[in-house]
Amino acid sequence: MINYDYINEYIRKTIKKSDGLLSELEDFAKENHVPIIQPEVAKLLLVVGRLVKPERILEVGTAIGYSAIILSSFLKPGGKIDTIERYELMIERASANIKKANLENTINIINGDAVDVLKNLDKKYDMIFLDAAKGQYPEFFPECMRMLKSGGLLFSDNVLYKGMIANDELVVRRKKTIVKRMRDFLTEICSNEELDTSIIPIGDGVALSYKK
């Protein structure tokens, strides 16, 4: 988290607790140290998703299927989600959770490295949710732009990376490459003439980019 603890605690107290399967997945993620989107980011994703009203969504980074299930809640009727994951164990868990949510016909998991998968996808999406390896965001970006429709939204998570992106004094030596690449990504999405971008300091940092 990149905000003051008391701010994060207050914001999270305002958020209605999940129930059912989402609550189960949150507990599983906490107990097994599986990274999922933070509560305030999940709520932002839900709100902007309802505004966008997408028919097709691309997610980069499935993990256990938690965010894909949230994405499905604001799809237009008959809409579809493609989600990319490279780790077999995560794919197995996500598949089981998606089946449990009765979303097998809505959410399609694509097995593979996102860099390779994105290059071979030839679809158009109303919304793209980017939540995978932070050091690869610059490589993901051209393909995301190619497939994002005009009027579509690119939602990028973890863009401030524990505050290191904004402050050199926080940068851990072994993370320097990731920090540089994320900074390059942010420079690109903020300067790109096809995009209007806002960086929001919640969770680990979120960037919302609207394609003109």
NORBEL-V487112 format. One record per helix or strand of 3 or more residues. SS is the DSSP state (2 for helix, 1 for strand). FROM is the first residue (numbers start at 0). TO is the last residue. Records with the same first field share a line. If there is no record, write none. Layout:
SS=FROM-TO + FROM-TO
//
This chain:
2=4-13 + 19-31 + 38-51 + 65-71 + 87-99 + 113-119 + 133-146 + 160-162 + 167-169 + 172-190
1=55-59 + 79-84 + 106-110 + 124-129 + 147-156 + 194-199 + 205-210
//
